[in-house]
Amino acid sequence: MKTLQTIMFACLLFCTVTITFTGCSKDSASLSNATNIKSSTEENAVADKAPGCALPSAPTLQASPVVCRDIPEDCTASASGATSYSWTVKGGTIISYNLNKSQVRIRWSSLAKSVSVKAVNSCGSSASSTVNVTRVIPKCL
């Protein structure tokens, strides 16, 4: 007589792993008898492993390549399928952002280089979009 046992356990990064055993008795459960092993994630799903899960599109980034040192500048991103955004700033500091981080305010230094953004959803992150700073104006009125 075949028995069916399902074991669920939580692992790091919000994932659940389900292992189903068939053909084992209570006394001799082993991984060699596993017939169905699957995992699912909530926060860090991988699109190609989760049916119906789609990554967001690469964001459209609105930012100026000419910036003023020490004067805050707003940068905006928009992408289909995004629930949040992940920003990288080289040569500046993010001083504020809105609720889903689609808009950030950056204070640029004299070493301003670039701003990049990725769109994020429960399936993962998109490719990044970048604007390189081509000129830093030392004093703006």
C-alpha positions, 0 to 999 in steps of 0.5 A: 500500500502506497502512502502519501506524505507532504512536508512543508517548511519555510526557508530564507527569503520568504519561500516555501518548499513542498516535498511530496513523497509517494511509496514510502511508509512512515518508517522509511521516508527518504528523498530518493522516493520523492516524486514531486519537489516544488518551491514557490516564493512571494517576494523573490520569485524568478519569472521563468520558474513561476508560471504566469509570473512576468517581470516588469518592463525596463523603465523609462527614466526622466533625468537631466544629464546636466546637473547643478552641484548641491541643488536637488533634482527630481528624477522619475521612472515609469514601467509597465508591471512595476510595483516599486523601483530600485535606484542607484546613484553615483556621485549623489545622494537620494534625499527623498522619494515617493511611496513606490519610489517612482520619483526620487530627489537627488542632491548631486555632488561635484563628482556626479556620474549617473543615475540608474533605475530598475523596475521591481515586482513580485517576480523580480527586477527588470533591466536597468535604465541609466542617464549619465551626467555629462556636465556638473554646473558648480553654482546654480542660481 
